[in-house]
């Protein structure tokens, strides 16, 4: 009886820690799209993608060396490559390209699809089996986001919206794969090794896509590059992967429904972009779906 009680206590403690770590990760990620929006006004999107990955990879390499981490096992290399393709290159590149066509406030709404994408890949790659009611709340939240996007008229910028949808799929796969791998490799180690694996490619591309001069780049653009390199590409994942591993991919993944709320707030305050009542209404409704999805996630 005492062993069962201790096990239940540890499970509850682990789940609580998972949600806290996941929330910290979401708060950090919420600044990614507004920062990227600022950066792509002055940096080439491809250069921005590979430059942020290069900077983060160099920092990750230093951390791995400092803590003398062992190299990943051979069977862990393919999942790490998937993580690299999904969150190191795929999502940043696709969102940077999309933000040439849409505002950060508009693109942030698509982030509401991430919980559903993460949950689906959590089932396919992580072996999780949420209850039926979970899918109702998760799909409802996603439909609210898609419905709002349709009401704004996707024909206004089909390129931007298609790129954002592709970015969400790449990110969901990278999240699920990284969370599964972090159970054995460790949260910060997963993103660090994924960055290091991508370093030869992104470093070469950074050199090839480097502009002839940086003299015209403003301070806000440099700060935005620093943010997406350090926080979006590295620090945020330390908390996020740890949270997904502790609390469950599908369950903690629903915290991403809060990301549009934080992101829209940043877009309005920092970029002075217009945030309509419709955007706020959808965000609030989507946030309410978190409670229902969380309740039935396991």
N, C-alpha and C positions, 0 to 999 in steps of 0.2 A: 504493500500500500504506500509506504514511504517512498519507494523507488518510483512508483507511478506518479506520485505528487511532485517529486523533484523533476521528473521528465516533463510533466505538464508545465511546471514553472519555467524550466529552461526553454521550452518551445514558445511559451508566451513572451518571454524575455527576448528571444531571438526574433520573433515576429515584430515586436515593438521596435527593436533596434533596426530591423529591416525597413520599416515604414519611416523612421526618422532619417536614416541614411538616404532612402529614396527621395524623401521630400527635399533634403539638402541638395541632392543632385538635380532635381527638377527646378529648384530656385536658380541654381547656377546656369542650367541649360536655357532658362527663360530669357536670358540676355543674349543668347547666341544669334537669333534672327535679327533683332534690332542692330546689334553690333555688325553683323554681316552686311546689313542694308547700308550702314554708314561706310563700311570698307569698300564695297563694290562700286561706290560712286567715284572712287579714285584709283582702286586697284583692279587689274584684270581678274575676272572670276577664277580662271584656272590658276593664275599665279597665287591668288589669295588662298585657294584650296591647298596647293602643294606647299606654300610657304608656312601656313599655320601648322600643317602636319610635320614639316621639317623641324620647325622650332620645338614643337611638343616632343618629337622623337628624340632630339638631342637631349632634352631635359630628362626624358624617360630613360635613355641610355645611361645618363649620369646617375640616376636613382638606382637602377639595376646594378650598376657597378659599385655604388656606395654601400648598398646592402648585401652585396655579393650573392645575388640571386642565381640559382641554378638555371641552366637553359631548359626550355620546355622539352618534354618528351616528344618523340617522333610522331606519336598519334595525336598530339596536341597542335601540330603545325597547321593542319588543314583547317580546324576550327579557328585558329588565330588568323589565318589568311582570310577567312570569311568575315571575321570581325573587322579586319583592316579594310577589306573591300566595302563593307557596309557602313561603318561609322567613321573611319579615318579618311576615306576617299569618296565613297558614294554619296552619303548624305551631305557633307560640306560642299561638294562640287555641284550637285543637283540643286541645292538650295541657293547657292551663289548665282548659278545661272538663272534660276527662277526669279530671284530678286532684281534682275534686270527688267522684268516685265510687271511685277506686282509689288505692292508696298509690304513692309514687314508686318503691318497689322493684318493684311489680307492673308499672308502666308502663314501667320501664327495660327489662324483658324484651322488650317489643315493639320496642325500638330494634334488636334483633337482626335485624329484617326490613328495616332500612334499606339494608344492602349490596345485597340482591337488588333492591329497588326502584330504587336508584341505578343499578345495573348495567343493568336493563331500560331505564330512561330514557336511560342512556348509549348504548345501542344505537339507541334510537328517535330521540334528539335529537342525540347526539354522534357517531354514525357509527362507533362502536367495534364490533369483532367478536372477542370472546373465544373461545377454543377450547372444544370441547364439555365437556372435563373441568372447566373453570372452573365451568360451570353446575351440574355435579354437586355440587361442594363448596359453592357458594353456596346452592343449593336445600336441601342437607342441613342447613346451618347454620340456614336459615330454618325448616325443618320441625322441627328440635329446639326452636326457640323457640315455634312454634305448638303443638307437642305438649305442651310444658310448660304453656302458657296453658290449653289444653283440660283438662289434668289437674287444674288448679286450679278448674275449673268456671266457664266464662264466664257461666253464667246468674246468677252472684252479682252481676255488674255489667255487663250487656250494653251499657248506655250508655257506660260508661267504655272498654270494649274496642273498641267500634265507633268511638268518637271517636279512640282511639289509632291504629287502622288507617287511618283517613282522614288523620290527621296524618302518618303514615309515607309515604303516597302523595304528599301535598302536598310533603313535605320532599324525597323522592327526586327529584321533578320539578324542584324549585328547585335542588337540588344539581347535577344534570346540566346544566341550562340555564345556571346560573352558571359552572360549570367550562368549558363550551364557550365562553362569552362571554369568560371571563377570558384565553383564549389571545390575544385581540386587544385587549381593553380593560384587562387587568390585574386581579389578584386583589382587592386592597383597593378598587380603583375600582368593581368590579362591585357589591359589597355596599353601598358608599357611595352610588352613584347609585340603586340600588334603594331604599335607605332614604329618600333625598331625594325620589324620585318619590312615595313613599307619605306623605311628611310632611304635605301639606295635609289628607289624609283622617284620618290617625291623630292629628294635633294637634287637629282639630275634635272627633273622637270622645273624645279625652282630656278636653277641656273639658266635653263633654256628660255623660260618665260619671264625672266627678270627684266623690268623696264630699263631703258637706257639711262634714265635719271629718276631720282626720288625727290628732286628739288621742289616739285609742285604738290607733294603729298602733305596734307594738313595734319595738325596734331590729333584731332578727333579720329582720323583714319588710322593713324599709328596706334592710338589707344585701343581702337576696335580690333586691329590685328593682334595686339597683345592679349586682349581678352579672349578672343576665339582660339588663340594658340595655347594659352596657359589654362584658362578655366574651362572653356567649352571642349577642348580637345584632350585634356588630361585630368585636371582636378575634379571636374564634374563626374567623370566616369569612375573615379576612385570610390565615391559615395554611391553612385548609381548601381554599379555592378555588385557592390557589397550588399546593397539593399535588396536587389533582385534575388541574390543567392540566399539571403537570410529569410526573406518574407515570401518568396515565390514569385516567379516571373509574371504570371497572369495577375496575381493580386496586387503586388507593388506597382506593376506596370500601369495600373489604373490611375496612379498619381499623375501621370502625364496629362490627364484631363485638366489638371490645375495649371499646366504650363501656359495655355492660351491666356488665362486670367493674368498671370504675372507678366507675360509677354506683351499683352495689350496695354497694360499699365505703363510698362517701359516705353512702348512705342508712342504713347500719348504724352508722357512727361519729358522724355529725352529727345524724341524726334519731332514732337509737335504734330504727329499724324492724327487725322480725324478718326475717332472711334465712335461709331454709331450706336444708338440704343439697341439696334438689332444685334450687333456684335456682343454687347454686354449681356443681352438677354440670352443668347445662345450659350455664352460662356457660363452664366449662372446655372442654366438648365443642365449643361454638360457636367458641371461640378457636382450637382445633386446626384448624378448617376454613379459617382465614385462610391458613395455610401452603400448603395444597393449592390454594386459589383463586388465591393470588398466583403460584404456579408456572405456572399455565396461563392467566393473564389475557391474555397476548398471544401 
